[in-house]
Amino acid sequence: MRISIWGDYACPYCYIGETYLQRAIKELGVEDKIEYDLNAFQIDLDAPKLTNNTNAALLAYEKAMPLSKANAAYDHVKVLGKEAGLTINEATAYNTNTMDAHRMVQATYHDSKLTASLADDLFYAYFTENKELADHEVLLEIAKKNSLDLNEVKKLLESNDYQDVVMQEEADLQSRGIQSVPYFIIAGQQFDGVQDVSTFKTAIGAALGMKPGEFLNF
């Protein structure tokens, strides 16, 4: 069964939502029955490729507030991440462009498990390690971890390959009237925003024809 997902690697709610989705799939024991269809949606198309400013620093500048207050503005998502078992350091992450990260993932579209693994590593690099996703060295590290051909990845990153695919995926979501991510489609059911594990289990279990007792918590 194909599950379509739209998101961005600089979106904490996408990280949380995809984590809950993967947990639901694992709890149902249907990993071998799921095909991931990862689609791009950049939340900041104009983000630079290089910056010295963290998200909190940018917020402090834009809102003319103390840096301490700007840092505190990200506490809520940090708590939500912790509830999902994640370390989300969005305040100290650098707001760099994610186009190249999306292009690298789209080049592996033929292998849904590989695309899911790359996505997990990109989220972790950005939110937990605060690495810059526009940095080609960072992307190559992740590519190496996932056993990709580094020469091919280098060629890809130095080109504009798959940029049109990324832009089309963003346009496809906007054509549905959706302006934010994460966004999921499971067997025709549409889910806008973060969903809990039980919601995902219900949608997936029902779509796979499982008995209610196999996916509902009574």
C-alpha positions as CSV (number, residue, x, y, z in Angstrom):
1,M,0.0,0.0,0.0
2,R,1.3,3.4,-0.9
3,I,1.4,6.2,1.6
4,S,2.0,9.7,0.2
5,I,3.6,12.3,2.4
6,W,4.4,16.0,1.8
7,G,6.9,17.7,4.0
8,D,10.1,19.6,4.5
9,Y,13.3,18.6,6.4
10,A,13.3,21.9,8.2
11,C,9.7,21.4,9.5
12,P,9.6,20.0,13.0
13,Y,6.0,18.9,12.7
14,C,6.9,16.8,9.6
15,Y,9.6,15.1,11.7
16,I,7.1,14.4,14.5
17,G,4.4,13.3,12.1
18,E,6.6,10.9,10.1
19,T,7.9,9.5,13.3
20,Y,4.4,8.7,14.5
21,L,3.6,7.2,11.1
22,Q,6.6,4.9,11.2
23,R,5.7,3.9,14.8
24,A,2.2,3.0,13.7
25,I,3.5,0.9,10.8
26,K,6.0,-0.9,13.1
27,E,3.3,-1.6,15.7
28,L,1.0,-3.1,13.1
29,G,3.9,-5.2,11.8
30,V,3.2,-4.3,8.2
31,E,6.6,-2.7,7.2
32,D,6.8,-5.0,4.2
33,K,3.4,-3.9,2.9
34,I,4.1,-0.2,2.9
35,E,5.5,1.9,0.1
36,Y,6.6,5.4,1.0
37,D,5.8,8.2,-1.6
38,L,7.8,11.2,-0.2
39,N,6.9,14.5,-1.8
40,A,8.7,17.8,-1.3
41,F,7.3,21.1,0.1
42,Q,9.7,23.7,1.1
43,I,8.5,25.9,3.9
44,D,10.9,28.7,3.0
45,L,11.7,28.9,-0.7
46,D,13.9,31.9,-0.2
47,A,16.1,30.4,2.5
48,P,19.7,31.1,1.7
49,K,22.3,28.4,1.1
50,L,24.7,30.0,3.6
51,T,23.8,31.8,6.8
52,N,25.3,32.6,10.2
53,N,21.8,33.1,11.7
54,T,20.0,30.5,13.8
55,N,16.2,30.4,13.7
56,A,16.0,32.0,17.0
57,A,18.4,34.8,16.0
58,L,16.2,35.5,12.9
59,L,13.0,35.5,15.0
60,A,14.6,38.0,17.4
61,Y,15.6,40.3,14.6
62,E,12.2,40.1,12.8
63,K,10.2,40.6,15.9
64,A,12.6,43.0,17.7
65,M,12.7,40.8,20.8
66,P,15.5,39.6,23.1
67,L,17.2,36.5,21.9
68,S,16.2,34.7,25.2
69,K,12.6,35.3,24.4
70,A,13.1,34.1,20.8
71,N,14.7,30.9,22.0
72,A,11.8,30.3,24.4
73,A,9.4,30.6,21.5
74,Y,10.6,27.2,20.3
75,D,10.1,25.4,23.6
76,H,6.7,24.1,22.7
77,V,7.9,22.1,19.7
78,K,10.9,20.9,21.7
79,V,8.3,19.4,24.2
80,L,6.3,17.9,21.4
81,G,9.4,16.3,20.0
82,K,10.4,14.9,23.4
83,E,6.9,13.3,23.6
84,A,7.7,11.6,20.3
85,G,11.1,10.4,21.5
86,L,12.9,13.0,19.4
87,T,15.4,15.8,20.2
88,I,14.3,18.9,18.4
89,N,16.6,21.9,18.6
90,E,14.9,24.1,16.2
91,A,15.9,27.4,17.9
92,T,19.6,26.7,17.3
93,A,19.2,25.3,13.8
94,Y,20.3,27.3,10.8
95,N,17.7,28.4,8.3
96,T,19.3,27.2,5.1
97,N,17.7,26.1,1.8
98,T,16.4,22.5,1.6
99,M,16.1,22.2,-2.2
100,D,19.3,20.1,-2.6
101,A,18.2,17.8,0.2
102,H,14.9,17.2,-1.6
103,R,16.6,16.7,-4.9
104,M,18.9,14.0,-3.4
105,V,15.9,12.2,-1.9
106,Q,13.9,12.3,-5.2
107,A,16.8,10.7,-7.0
108,T,16.2,7.6,-4.9
109,Y,12.5,7.5,-5.6
110,H,12.7,3.9,-7.0
111,D,13.5,2.6,-3.5
112,S,10.9,3.7,-0.9
113,K,12.7,2.3,2.1
114,L,15.9,4.1,1.1
115,T,14.0,7.4,0.7
116,A,12.5,6.9,4.1
117,S,15.9,6.3,5.6
118,L,17.4,9.4,3.9
119,A,14.5,11.5,5.3
120,D,15.1,10.2,8.8
121,D,18.8,11.1,8.6
122,L,18.1,14.6,7.1
123,F,15.6,15.4,9.9
124,Y,18.1,14.2,12.5
125,A,21.0,16.1,11.0
126,Y,18.9,19.4,11.0
127,F,17.0,19.2,14.2
128,T,19.3,17.2,16.5
129,E,22.7,18.0,15.2
130,N,21.9,21.4,13.7
131,K,23.7,20.7,10.5
132,E,23.0,22.9,7.5
133,L,21.1,21.0,4.8
134,A,22.3,23.2,2.0
135,D,25.9,22.1,2.8
136,H,26.9,19.5,0.2
137,E,29.3,17.9,2.6
138,V,26.5,17.3,5.0
139,L,24.4,15.8,2.3
140,L,27.3,13.6,1.1
141,E,27.8,12.3,4.7
142,I,24.2,11.2,4.7
143,A,24.5,9.7,1.3
144,K,27.5,7.7,2.4
145,K,25.7,6.5,5.5
146,N,22.9,5.2,3.2
147,S,25.4,3.5,0.8
148,L,24.7,5.8,-2.2
149,D,27.2,6.2,-5.0
150,L,29.0,9.4,-3.9
151,N,30.2,10.2,-7.3
152,E,26.6,10.1,-8.6
153,V,25.4,12.2,-5.7
154,K,28.1,14.8,-6.3
155,K,27.1,15.1,-9.9
156,L,23.5,15.4,-8.9
157,L,24.2,18.2,-6.3
158,E,26.3,20.1,-8.9
159,S,23.4,20.1,-11.3
160,N,19.8,21.1,-11.3
161,D,18.5,17.6,-11.7
162,Y,15.2,16.8,-10.0
163,Q,14.6,20.5,-9.3
164,D,11.6,20.4,-11.6
165,V,10.3,17.3,-9.8
166,V,10.5,19.1,-6.4
167,M,8.7,22.2,-7.8
168,Q,6.0,20.0,-9.3
169,E,5.4,18.2,-6.1
170,E,5.0,21.5,-4.3
171,A,2.6,22.7,-7.0
172,D,0.6,19.5,-6.7
173,L,0.0,20.1,-3.0
174,Q,-1.0,23.7,-3.5
175,S,-3.4,22.6,-6.2
176,R,-5.2,20.7,-3.4
177,G,-5.6,23.9,-1.5
178,I,-3.1,22.9,1.1
179,Q,-0.5,25.5,2.2
180,S,1.2,23.7,5.1
181,V,2.8,20.4,6.0
182,P,2.9,17.6,7.0
183,Y,0.2,16.2,4.8
184,F,-0.6,12.6,4.4
185,I,-2.7,10.5,2.0
186,I,-3.5,6.9,3.2
187,A,-5.7,4.9,0.9
188,G,-7.5,8.0,-0.3
189,Q,-7.9,9.5,3.3
190,Q,-6.3,12.8,3.7
191,F,-4.6,14.0,6.9
192,D,-3.5,17.6,7.4
193,G,-1.0,18.1,10.2
194,V,0.5,15.8,12.8
195,Q,-1.6,12.7,13.6
196,D,-1.2,10.5,16.6
197,V,-0.1,6.8,16.3
198,S,-3.6,5.5,16.9
199,T,-5.0,7.6,14.0
200,F,-2.4,6.3,11.7
201,K,-2.9,2.7,12.8
202,T,-6.7,2.9,12.3
203,A,-6.3,4.3,8.7
204,I,-3.6,1.8,7.7
205,G,-5.2,-1.2,9.4
206,A,-8.6,-0.5,7.8
207,A,-7.0,0.1,4.4
208,L,-5.2,-3.3,4.6
209,G,-8.4,-5.1,5.5
210,M,-7.2,-6.0,9.0
211,K,-9.8,-6.8,11.7
212,P,-10.5,-4.0,14.2
213,G,-9.0,-5.9,17.0
214,E,-5.7,-6.0,15.1
215,F,-5.3,-2.2,15.0
216,L,-7.7,-0.7,17.6
217,N,-6.8,-0.3,21.2
218,F,-9.9,-1.3,23.2
